[in-house]
Amino acid sequence: MNKLYEKYIKTDLLPTLFCPGCGNGIVQMAAIKAIDKLGIQEEMACVSGIGCSSWIPCYFKMDVMHTMHGRALPFAEGLKLARPDKKVMVFTGDGDCLAIGGNHLLHAARRNIDLTVILVNNYIYGMTGGQKSPSTPVGAVTKTSPYGAADIPLDGCELAMAVGATYVARWTTAHPVQLEKAIEEGLNHKGFSFIEVLTQCPVQAGKEVYGFKDPAEIMKMYKEMTYLYKEGVEIQKGKTRIGLLKHDEETEEYIDRIEARLESQGIKRG
Amino acid sequence: MAKITIDKMCCKGCDICIAICPKKVFVKSKKRNGYGSNMPDAQNVKDCAGCRLCERLCPDGAIDVEVEAEKNEN
């Protein structure tokens, strides 16, 4: 067993309930490494909704809240407002964050509240048996789109940037070192940090969505279908851009703004 | 030389480590893990460069790489 697992994971619950080759374990490892590097195990609080990806923090030896489907962000906002000293990390999936919780994502990003949201995007509803999710690519055959999906997929990063998230990054499971750095930066950033991770679901999405069943092949495909975004880089058509997409340090954070407003009226909070 | 241990109870036999290792340290073996599938074996340990990519990319945290101290300093 990995040495960090003994320190940060409830080892009596192992093995995890993820399928063999699932990318959630890689995200879990990246999050552990980032937390270990910052040394903030005691200050952390994790919130998650419903879905495969929402099981990631349930194995952590930290404060964890496993909440309702799609409502992880409202719970996290409430927790952050009640305990501003805690660093709150939210793990959600593409169905959890973009479909049923889409409205909550808009408003959490608009407020620029100090949360670190990790959107684990595997392009499918994995836990319920492989139904079409908002991010499923056009033409993918799933249980609920037997003739191929016709809808235009929703891009979580573009959405978060449009409504005002101040730290937006996208990586894949094939870039574990960069992902760890992004999580670290997101935790340090004061404001709404949104990190999208493209992961593989070899069991439910394997053959129909990606075209491969082997997890290592899917990771290789992720490396080929993405390009590193930097300012001034030419947009490559048909490819997904990854990297740090937005970093804005100047916008004021929600709790600071509330406290300043209350102070100007002579009210003391807490 | 590095020392690689693979936890039998954590491994689920996804073979990511076999495909991802740049030095081809892991080989598919006939040993069974706790999940019931074939688990990898770190046969070519002497080739290990200590990049720890297998540690990061193992979805179940089954692999632990110990690199000797003198290599870490470089």
Chai-1 contact restraints between the chains, C-beta under 6 A:
chainA,res_idxA,chainB,res_idxB,connection_type,confidence,min_distance_angstrom,max_distance_angstrom,comment,restraint_id
A,M1,B,D7,contact,1.0,0.0,6.0,A-B,restraint_1
A,M1,B,C10,contact,1.0,0.0,6.0,A-B,restraint_2
A,N2,B,G61,contact,1.0,0.0,6.0,A-B,restraint_3
A,N2,B,D64,contact,1.0,0.0,6.0,A-B,restraint_4
A,K3,B,D64,contact,1.0,0.0,6.0,A-B,restraint_5
A,Y5,B,G61,contact,1.0,0.0,6.0,A-B,restraint_6
A,L14,B,C10,contact,1.0,0.0,6.0,A-B,restraint_7
A,P15,B,C10,contact,1.0,0.0,6.0,A-B,restraint_8
A,P20,B,K12,contact,1.0,0.0,6.0,A-B,restraint_9
A,P20,B,G13,contact,1.0,0.0,6.0,A-B,restraint_10
A,P20,B,C14,contact,1.0,0.0,6.0,A-B,restraint_11
A,G21,B,C14,contact,1.0,0.0,6.0,A-B,restraint_12
A,C22,B,P59,contact,1.0,0.0,6.0,A-B,restraint_13
A,G25,B,P59,contact,1.0,0.0,6.0,A-B,restraint_14
A,G25,B,D60,contact,1.0,0.0,6.0,A-B,restraint_15
A,I26,B,L57,contact,1.0,0.0,6.0,A-B,restraint_16
A,I26,B,P59,contact,1.0,0.0,6.0,A-B,restraint_17
A,M29,B,R56,contact,1.0,0.0,6.0,A-B,restraint_18
A,P176,B,R56,contact,1.0,0.0,6.0,A-B,restraint_19
A,P176,B,L57,contact,1.0,0.0,6.0,A-B,restraint_20
A,P215,B,C14,contact,1.0,0.0,6.0,A-B,restraint_21
A,P215,B,I16,contact,1.0,0.0,6.0,A-B,restraint_22
A,A216,B,I16,contact,1.0,0.0,6.0,A-B,restraint_23
A,A216,B,A19,contact,1.0,0.0,6.0,A-B,restraint_24
